[in-house]
């Protein structure tokens, strides 16, 4: 397969739209020079099928591979490149690559409400967590770890390795024990299950944690692929919440300080080169950020984050979750066209959303 780069791809697109041949219906693409490839499904029913590539500034290289052919060019923010993919059925699939500049979002720093009533696990004798810690060998896993960051990296990596990401398997129950048991039986789950198990393990080790839902700006109208789920843990070492994505085994860090989700979004926009991805499995920084950035817009957490083998989430003012909404945005009427926005409390205050679990007023 030849991958000849052009100057911003201009000679590829001057006269006609190129045609890339394929022997099947799956392809891969690579953004930048980190070597990581991402899956692409060839679909002629979409016209065009759009892939957004997020850019931090200078032009980035883009390579699209099939099993028999490829195309490569450079992209800079604001550009659009198109090519056809021709699979075995002979239906031309118009494919459009959009280069999008990372855009900032803003929140208020002052508290908007005296206190949302968050609940976090504080019972060190919680039978469910004690059993989880014992049967999963969590204390042995952390042998030699001196800091909360080292412990969180080990737990995240351990959860990351329990199954292969596959969003099609629906768990029978959603507590950590049941998920791990089904994973041993060969089941594979999605991002939410990684987050649930990670949170339970961290809570079992005495580190407050919560599941964090990320949603795209277009989540109200997108029928699918509008959310990603991970978690945040509160580390006393830094007196702050820290993002952990066990599906990809990722902890974002700036100047050796772990970041929460909003700090991560801000660092991508403003300090991309200095931003670091820490992990025990060396994921690709460029590929991960390009994949996750669209979801860093709306941020959702449950108000009740306590642990049990049959989780129940008591509601506050009839609502079970708090949604962090960018300043100037209104509460979306729904997510993925079916989850009503009225089910959330919402705020644009970082102080509200990132209040310490050790604050007496919130217990």
MARSEMI-978479 format. One record per residue (C-alpha): residue number from 1; x, y, z; residue in three letters. Coordinates in nm, 2 decimals. Last residue first. Example, Ala and Ser with C-alpha at 12.3 -4.5 7.8 and 13.67 -1.06 7.14 Angstrom:
{atom 2 {1.37 -0.11 0.71} "SER"} {atom 1 {1.23 -0.45 0.78} "ALA"} 
//
This chain:
{atom 363 {-2.24 1.48 5.38} "UNK"} {atom 362 {-2.22 1.79 5.16} "UNK"} {atom 361 {-2.19 2.06 5.44} "UNK"} {atom 360 {-1.91 1.86 5.60} "UNK"} {atom 359 {-1.68 1.90 5.30} "UNK"} {atom 358 {-1.49 1.57 5.28} "UNK"} {atom 357 {-1.65 1.48 4.94} "UNK"} {atom 356 {-1.48 1.80 4.81} "UNK"} {atom 355 {-1.70 2.01 4.58} "UNK"} {atom 354 {-1.63 1.96 4.21} "UNK"} {atom 353 {-1.97 2.02 4.06} "UNK"} {atom 352 {-2.08 2.30 4.29} "UNK"} {atom 351 {-1.74 2.48 4.27} "UNK"} {atom 350 {-1.73 2.43 3.89} "UNK"} {atom 349 {-2.06 2.62 3.87} "UNK"} {atom 348 {-2.26 2.58 3.54} "UNK"} {atom 347 {-2.53 2.39 3.72} "UNK"} {atom 346 {-2.80 2.13 3.66} "UNK"} {atom 345 {-3.04 1.90 3.84} "UNK"} {atom 344 {-3.12 1.62 3.61} "UNK"} {atom 343 {-3.43 1.41 3.50} "UNK"} {atom 342 {-3.58 1.71 3.31} "UNK"} {atom 341 {-3.32 1.64 3.04} "UNK"} {atom 340 {-3.54 1.35 2.92} "UNK"} {atom 339 {-3.35 1.05 2.79} "UNK"} {atom 338 {-3.49 0.95 2.45} "UNK"} {atom 337 {-3.35 1.16 2.17} "UNK"} {atom 336 {-2.99 1.07 2.25} "UNK"} {atom 335 {-3.02 1.31 2.54} "UNK"} {atom 334 {-3.32 1.53 2.61} "UNK"} {atom 333 {-3.44 1.89 2.66} "UNK"} {atom 332 {-3.08 2.01 2.69} "UNK"} {atom 331 {-3.03 2.25 2.99} "UNK"} {atom 330 {-2.94 2.58 2.84} "UNK"} {atom 329 {-2.59 2.68 2.74} "UNK"} {atom 328 {-2.44 3.03 2.82} "UNK"} {atom 327 {-2.19 2.89 3.07} "UNK"} {atom 326 {-2.12 2.53 3.00} "UNK"} {atom 325 {-2.35 2.27 3.17} "UNK"} {atom 324 {-2.25 2.05 3.46} "UNK"} {atom 323 {-2.53 1.80 3.51} "UNK"} {atom 322 {-2.63 1.68 3.86} "UNK"} {atom 321 {-2.80 1.34 3.89} "UNK"} {atom 320 {-3.09 1.16 4.07} "UNK"} {atom 319 {-3.37 1.42 4.05} "UNK"} {atom 318 {-3.70 1.43 4.24} "UNK"} {atom 317 {-3.58 1.73 4.45} "UNK"} {atom 316 {-3.29 1.50 4.55} "UNK"} {atom 315 {-3.33 1.13 4.45} "UNK"} {atom 314 {-3.22 0.82 4.62} "UNK"} {atom 313 {-3.00 0.60 4.40} "UNK"} {atom 312 {-3.02 0.23 4.47} "UNK"} {atom 311 {-2.74 -0.01 4.40} "UNK"} {atom 310 {-2.80 -0.38 4.46} "UNK"} {atom 309 {-2.46 -0.51 4.58} "UNK"} {atom 308 {-2.41 -0.18 4.76} "UNK"} {atom 307 {-2.19 0.13 4.72} "UNK"} {atom 306 {-2.27 0.49 4.78} "UNK"} {atom 305 {-2.25 0.74 4.50} "UNK"} {atom 304 {-2.57 0.94 4.56} "UNK"} {atom 303 {-2.59 1.27 4.37} "UNK"} {atom 302 {-2.50 1.09 4.05} "UNK"} {atom 301 {-2.26 1.27 3.81} "UNK"} {atom 300 {-2.30 1.42 3.47} "UNK"} {atom 299 {-2.06 1.64 3.25} "UNK"} {atom 298 {-2.17 1.81 2.93} "UNK"} {atom 297 {-1.90 1.92 2.68} "UNK"} {atom 296 {-1.60 1.68 2.69} "UNK"} {atom 295 {-1.76 1.42 2.46} "UNK"} {atom 294 {-1.61 1.57 2.14} "UNK"} {atom 293 {-1.26 1.55 2.30} "UNK"} {atom 292 {-1.26 1.17 2.37} "UNK"} {atom 291 {-1.16 1.02 2.03} "UNK"} {atom 290 {-0.91 1.29 1.92} "UNK"} {atom 289 {-0.77 1.29 2.27} "UNK"} {atom 288 {-0.72 0.91 2.27} "UNK"} {atom 287 {-0.57 0.90 1.92} "UNK"} {atom 286 {-0.32 1.18 2.00} "UNK"} {atom 285 {-0.21 1.05 2.34} "UNK"} {atom 284 {-0.17 0.69 2.22} "UNK"} {atom 283 {-0.21 0.43 2.50} "UNK"} {atom 282 {0.11 0.33 2.70} "UNK"} {atom 281 {-0.02 0.04 2.91} "UNK"} {atom 280 {0.06 0.14 3.27} "UNK"} {atom 279 {-0.09 0.49 3.21} "UNK"} {atom 278 {-0.02 0.86 3.22} "UNK"} {atom 277 {-0.13 1.09 2.94} "UNK"} {atom 276 {0.06 1.41 2.93} "UNK"} {atom 275 {-0.05 1.76 2.83} "UNK"} {atom 274 {0.24 2.00 2.76} "UNK"} {atom 273 {0.19 2.00 2.39} "UNK"} {atom 272 {-0.19 2.04 2.42} "UNK"} {atom 271 {-0.17 2.34 2.65} "UNK"} {atom 270 {-0.47 2.56 2.56} "UNK"} {atom 269 {-0.74 2.34 2.40} "UNK"} {atom 268 {-0.64 2.00 2.53} "UNK"} {atom 267 {-0.56 2.16 2.87} "UNK"} {atom 266 {-0.91 2.31 2.90} "UNK"} {atom 265 {-1.07 1.98 2.83} "UNK"} {atom 264 {-0.85 1.80 3.08} "UNK"} {atom 263 {-0.93 2.07 3.34} "UNK"} {atom 262 {-1.30 2.00 3.29} "UNK"} {atom 261 {-1.25 1.62 3.33} "UNK"} {atom 260 {-1.03 1.64 3.64} "UNK"} {atom 259 {-0.66 1.66 3.60} "UNK"} {atom 258 {-0.36 1.47 3.76} "UNK"} {atom 257 {-0.07 1.70 3.86} "UNK"} {atom 256 {0.27 1.59 3.71} "UNK"} {atom 255 {0.30 1.92 3.53} "UNK"} {atom 254 {-0.03 1.84 3.35} "UNK"} {atom 253 {-0.17 1.49 3.38} "UNK"} {atom 252 {-0.45 1.30 3.21} "UNK"} {atom 251 {-0.51 0.94 3.35} "UNK"} {atom 250 {-0.58 0.68 3.08} "UNK"} {atom 249 {-0.63 0.30 3.07} "UNK"} {atom 248 {-0.86 0.32 2.76} "UNK"} {atom 247 {-1.16 0.16 2.91} "UNK"} {atom 246 {-1.03 0.25 3.26} "UNK"} {atom 245 {-1.08 0.62 3.20} "UNK"} {atom 244 {-0.97 0.80 3.52} "UNK"} {atom 243 {-1.02 1.17 3.58} "UNK"} {atom 242 {-0.90 1.33 3.91} "UNK"} {atom 241 {-1.10 1.53 4.17} "UNK"} {atom 240 {-0.90 1.75 4.40} "UNK"} {atom 239 {-0.71 1.79 4.73} "UNK"} {atom 238 {-0.38 1.69 4.55} "UNK"} {atom 237 {-0.27 1.41 4.79} "UNK"} {atom 236 {-0.63 1.39 4.92} "UNK"} {atom 235 {-0.72 1.23 4.59} "UNK"} {atom 234 {-1.09 1.24 4.49} "UNK"} {atom 233 {-1.16 0.99 4.21} "UNK"} {atom 232 {-1.33 1.06 3.88} "UNK"} {atom 231 {-1.50 0.81 3.65} "UNK"} {atom 230 {-1.56 0.70 3.29} "UNK"} {atom 229 {-1.86 0.71 3.06} "UNK"} {atom 228 {-1.88 0.82 2.70} "UNK"} {atom 227 {-2.18 0.98 2.54} "UNK"} {atom 226 {-2.33 1.08 2.20} "UNK"} {atom 225 {-2.25 0.77 2.00} "UNK"} {atom 224 {-2.62 0.73 1.91} "UNK"} {atom 223 {-2.93 0.91 1.79} "UNK"} {atom 222 {-2.76 1.25 1.81} "UNK"} {atom 221 {-3.01 1.53 1.87} "UNK"} {atom 220 {-2.98 1.61 2.24} "UNK"} {atom 219 {-2.62 1.49 2.25} "UNK"} {atom 218 {-2.51 1.75 2.00} "UNK"} {atom 217 {-2.27 1.92 2.25} "UNK"} {atom 216 {-2.13 1.58 2.33} "UNK"} {atom 215 {-2.19 1.40 2.66} "UNK"} {atom 214 {-1.96 1.28 2.93} "UNK"} {atom 213 {-2.09 1.07 3.22} "UNK"} {atom 212 {-1.88 1.04 3.54} "UNK"} {atom 211 {-1.91 0.75 3.78} "UNK"} {atom 210 {-1.79 0.85 4.13} "UNK"} {atom 209 {-1.49 0.79 4.36} "UNK"} {atom 208 {-1.39 0.84 4.72} "UNK"} {atom 207 {-1.06 0.66 4.79} "UNK"} {atom 206 {-1.09 0.42 5.08} "UNK"} {atom 205 {-0.96 0.11 4.91} "UNK"} {atom 204 {-1.31 -0.03 4.87} "UNK"} {atom 203 {-1.41 0.30 4.72} "UNK"} {atom 202 {-1.14 0.27 4.46} "UNK"} {atom 201 {-1.25 -0.08 4.37} "UNK"} {atom 200 {-1.62 0.03 4.35} "UNK"} {atom 199 {-1.53 0.32 4.13} "UNK"} {atom 198 {-1.32 0.11 3.89} "UNK"} {atom 197 {-1.60 -0.15 3.86} "UNK"} {atom 196 {-1.86 0.11 3.77} "UNK"} {atom 195 {-1.64 0.29 3.53} "UNK"} {atom 194 {-1.54 -0.02 3.33} "UNK"} {atom 193 {-1.91 -0.11 3.32} "UNK"} {atom 192 {-2.01 0.23 3.18} "UNK"} {atom 191 {-1.75 0.21 2.90} "UNK"} {atom 190 {-1.88 -0.10 2.74} "UNK"} {atom 189 {-1.89 -0.47 2.82} "UNK"} {atom 188 {-1.74 -0.80 2.73} "UNK"} {atom 187 {-1.87 -1.14 2.86} "UNK"} {atom 186 {-1.64 -1.44 2.86} "UNK"} {atom 185 {-1.75 -1.61 3.18} "UNK"} {atom 184 {-1.48 -1.43 3.37} "UNK"} {atom 183 {-1.64 -1.11 3.25} "UNK"} {atom 182 {-1.97 -1.23 3.40} "UNK"} {atom 181 {-1.81 -1.26 3.74} "UNK"} {atom 180 {-1.64 -0.92 3.71} "UNK"} {atom 179 {-1.98 -0.76 3.62} "UNK"} {atom 178 {-2.16 -0.93 3.90} "UNK"} {atom 177 {-1.91 -0.83 4.16} "UNK"} {atom 176 {-1.90 -0.46 4.04} "UNK"} {atom 175 {-2.27 -0.41 4.05} "UNK"} {atom 174 {-2.47 -0.37 3.73} "UNK"} {atom 173 {-2.67 -0.69 3.71} "UNK"} {atom 172 {-2.75 -0.92 3.42} "UNK"} {atom 171 {-2.50 -0.74 3.20} "UNK"} {atom 170 {-2.58 -0.65 2.84} "UNK"} {atom 169 {-2.31 -0.75 2.59} "UNK"} {atom 168 {-2.30 -0.54 2.28} "UNK"} {atom 167 {-2.06 -0.26 2.40} "UNK"} {atom 166 {-1.74 -0.46 2.35} "UNK"} {atom 165 {-1.43 -0.34 2.52} "UNK"} {atom 164 {-1.22 -0.65 2.60} "UNK"} {atom 163 {-1.24 -0.78 2.96} "UNK"} {atom 162 {-1.06 -0.77 3.29} "UNK"} {atom 161 {-0.75 -0.58 3.16} "UNK"} {atom 160 {-0.88 -0.23 3.20} "UNK"} {atom 159 {-0.99 -0.31 3.55} "UNK"} {atom 158 {-0.63 -0.39 3.65} "UNK"} {atom 157 {-0.50 -0.08 3.46} "UNK"} {atom 156 {-0.74 0.15 3.65} "UNK"} {atom 155 {-0.65 -0.01 3.99} "UNK"} {atom 154 {-0.27 0.02 3.92} "UNK"} {atom 153 {-0.30 0.39 3.80} "UNK"} {atom 152 {-0.52 0.47 4.10} "UNK"} {atom 151 {-0.27 0.33 4.35} "UNK"} {atom 150 {0.02 0.52 4.19} "UNK"} {atom 149 {-0.18 0.84 4.20} "UNK"} {atom 148 {-0.28 0.78 4.56} "UNK"} {atom 147 {0.09 0.76 4.65} "UNK"} {atom 146 {0.33 0.50 4.79} "UNK"} {atom 145 {0.25 0.19 4.59} "UNK"} {atom 144 {0.47 -0.10 4.69} "UNK"} {atom 143 {0.19 -0.35 4.72} "UNK"} {atom 142 {-0.12 -0.21 4.55} "UNK"} {atom 141 {-0.23 -0.53 4.38} "UNK"} {atom 140 {-0.19 -0.72 4.71} "UNK"} {atom 139 {-0.44 -0.49 4.87} "UNK"} {atom 138 {-0.68 -0.53 4.57} "UNK"} {atom 137 {-0.68 -0.91 4.58} "UNK"} {atom 136 {-1.01 -0.93 4.40} "UNK"} {atom 135 {-1.17 -1.15 4.66} "UNK"} {atom 134 {-1.06 -0.94 4.95} "UNK"} {atom 133 {-1.13 -0.59 4.82} "UNK"} {atom 132 {-1.46 -0.70 4.68} "UNK"} {atom 131 {-1.56 -0.87 5.00} "UNK"} {atom 130 {-1.47 -0.56 5.20} "UNK"} {atom 129 {-1.66 -0.34 4.95} "UNK"} {atom 128 {-1.99 -0.54 4.98} "UNK"} {atom 127 {-1.96 -0.57 5.35} "UNK"} {atom 126 {-1.93 -0.20 5.40} "UNK"} {atom 125 {-1.70 -0.18 5.71} "UNK"} {atom 124 {-1.52 0.14 5.59} "UNK"} {atom 123 {-1.85 0.31 5.57} "UNK"} {atom 122 {-1.79 0.65 5.40} "UNK"} {atom 121 {-1.92 0.59 5.05} "UNK"} {atom 120 {-2.02 0.93 4.89} "UNK"} {atom 119 {-2.34 1.12 4.91} "UNK"} {atom 118 {-2.39 1.45 4.73} "UNK"} {atom 117 {-2.65 1.69 4.87} "UNK"} {atom 116 {-2.60 2.00 4.65} "UNK"} {atom 115 {-2.48 2.28 4.86} "UNK"} {atom 114 {-2.52 2.65 4.90} "UNK"} {atom 113 {-2.61 2.69 4.53} "UNK"} {atom 112 {-2.44 2.89 4.26} "UNK"} {atom 111 {-2.09 2.85 4.39} "UNK"} {atom 110 {-1.84 3.07 4.21} "UNK"} {atom 109 {-1.61 2.94 3.93} "UNK"} {atom 108 {-1.86 2.98 3.65} "UNK"} {atom 107 {-1.80 2.76 3.34} "UNK"} {atom 106 {-1.64 2.81 3.00} "UNK"} {atom 105 {-1.58 2.60 2.69} "UNK"} {atom 104 {-1.28 2.61 2.46} "UNK"} {atom 103 {-1.27 2.49 2.10} "UNK"} {atom 102 {-1.02 2.24 1.95} "UNK"} {atom 101 {-1.01 2.32 1.58} "UNK"} {atom 100 {-1.20 2.08 1.35} "UNK"} {atom 99 {-1.05 1.91 1.04} "UNK"} {atom 98 {-1.34 1.74 0.86} "UNK"} {atom 97 {-1.28 1.41 0.67} "UNK"} {atom 96 {-1.56 1.32 0.43} "UNK"} {atom 95 {-1.62 0.97 0.30} "UNK"} {atom 94 {-1.84 0.90 0.00} "UNK"} {atom 93 {-1.91 0.52 -0.01} "UNK"} {atom 92 {-1.93 0.40 -0.37} "UNK"} {atom 91 {-2.15 0.09 -0.39} "UNK"} {atom 90 {-1.97 -0.18 -0.59} "UNK"} {atom 89 {-2.07 -0.46 -0.35} "UNK"} {atom 88 {-1.70 -0.55 -0.29} "UNK"} {atom 87 {-1.61 -0.21 -0.13} "UNK"} {atom 86 {-1.53 0.12 -0.31} "UNK"} {atom 85 {-1.43 0.40 -0.08} "UNK"} {atom 84 {-1.48 0.75 -0.22} "UNK"} {atom 83 {-1.28 1.05 -0.11} "UNK"} {atom 82 {-1.34 1.38 0.05} "UNK"} {atom 81 {-1.12 1.63 0.24} "UNK"} {atom 80 {-1.25 1.93 0.45} "UNK"} {atom 79 {-1.03 2.20 0.59} "UNK"} {atom 78 {-1.11 2.42 0.89} "UNK"} {atom 77 {-0.82 2.32 1.11} "UNK"} {atom 76 {-0.53 2.18 0.91} "UNK"} {atom 75 {-0.51 1.84 0.75} "UNK"} {atom 74 {-0.22 1.66 0.58} "UNK"} {atom 73 {-0.27 1.38 0.33} "UNK"} {atom 72 {-0.27 1.00 0.30} "UNK"} {atom 71 {-0.47 0.75 0.10} "UNK"} {atom 70 {-0.47 0.37 0.12} "UNK"} {atom 69 {-0.54 0.05 -0.07} "UNK"} {atom 68 {-0.58 -0.33 -0.04} "UNK"} {atom 67 {-0.69 -0.42 0.31} "UNK"} {atom 66 {-0.82 -0.06 0.36} "UNK"} {atom 65 {-0.61 0.22 0.51} "UNK"} {atom 64 {-0.68 0.59 0.57} "UNK"} {atom 63 {-0.38 0.81 0.67} "UNK"} {atom 62 {-0.40 1.16 0.82} "UNK"} {atom 61 {-0.11 1.38 0.90} "UNK"} {atom 60 {-0.17 1.69 1.12} "UNK"} {atom 59 {-0.14 2.05 1.03} "UNK"} {atom 58 {-0.03 2.28 1.31} "UNK"} {atom 57 {-0.28 2.40 1.58} "UNK"} {atom 56 {-0.44 2.15 1.81} "UNK"} {atom 55 {-0.66 1.98 1.55} "UNK"} {atom 54 {-0.96 1.76 1.60} "UNK"} {atom 53 {-1.04 1.51 1.32} "UNK"} {atom 52 {-1.41 1.48 1.25} "UNK"} {atom 51 {-1.52 1.17 1.04} "UNK"} {atom 50 {-1.82 1.21 0.82} "UNK"} {atom 49 {-1.99 0.94 0.61} "UNK"} {atom 48 {-2.12 1.14 0.31} "UNK"} {atom 47 {-2.36 1.03 0.21} "UNK"} {atom 46 {-2.43 0.76 0.46} "UNK"} {atom 45 {-2.59 0.45 0.30} "UNK"} {atom 44 {-2.25 0.37 0.14} "UNK"} {atom 43 {-2.11 0.25 0.48} "UNK"} {atom 42 {-1.75 0.15 0.53} "UNK"} {atom 41 {-1.69 0.10 0.90} "UNK"} {atom 40 {-1.38 0.27 1.04} "UNK"} {atom 39 {-1.15 0.13 1.31} "UNK"} {atom 38 {-0.87 0.33 1.46} "UNK"} {atom 37 {-0.49 0.29 1.41} "UNK"} {atom 36 {-0.22 0.41 1.66} "UNK"} {atom 35 {0.12 0.48 1.51} "UNK"} {atom 34 {0.18 0.80 1.71} "UNK"} {atom 33 {0.26 1.01 1.40} "UNK"} {atom 32 {-0.06 1.21 1.35} "UNK"} {atom 31 {-0.41 1.06 1.29} "UNK"} {atom 30 {-0.43 0.70 1.17} "UNK"} {atom 29 {-0.73 0.54 0.99} "UNK"} {atom 28 {-0.86 0.19 0.96} "UNK"} {atom 27 {-1.10 0.01 0.73} "UNK"} {atom 26 {-1.38 -0.24 0.75} "UNK"} {atom 25 {-1.63 -0.33 0.48} "UNK"} {atom 24 {-1.42 -0.57 0.28} "UNK"} {atom 23 {-1.18 -0.59 -0.02} "UNK"} {atom 22 {-1.14 -0.22 -0.04} "UNK"} {atom 21 {-1.06 0.03 -0.31} "UNK"} {atom 20 {-0.99 0.40 -0.25} "UNK"} {atom 19 {-1.14 0.64 -0.51} "UNK"} {atom 18 {-1.01 1.00 -0.53} "UNK"} {atom 17 {-1.25 1.29 -0.58} "UNK"} {atom 16 {-1.16 1.46 -0.91} "UNK"} {atom 15 {-0.97 1.77 -1.02} "UNK"} {atom 14 {-0.77 1.94 -0.75} "UNK"} {atom 13 {-0.82 1.69 -0.46} "UNK"} {atom 12 {-0.51 1.47 -0.45} "UNK"} {atom 11 {-0.27 1.76 -0.55} "UNK"} {atom 10 {-0.40 1.96 -0.25} "UNK"} {atom 9 {-0.33 1.71 0.02} "UNK"} {atom 8 {-0.19 1.96 0.26} "UNK"} {atom 7 {0.13 1.94 0.06} "UNK"} {atom 6 {0.10 1.58 -0.05} "UNK"} {atom 5 {0.17 1.26 0.13} "UNK"} {atom 4 {0.23 0.94 -0.06} "UNK"} {atom 3 {0.09 0.63 0.12} "UNK"} {atom 2 {0.14 0.33 -0.10} "UNK"} {atom 1 {0.00 0.00 0.00} "UNK"} 
//
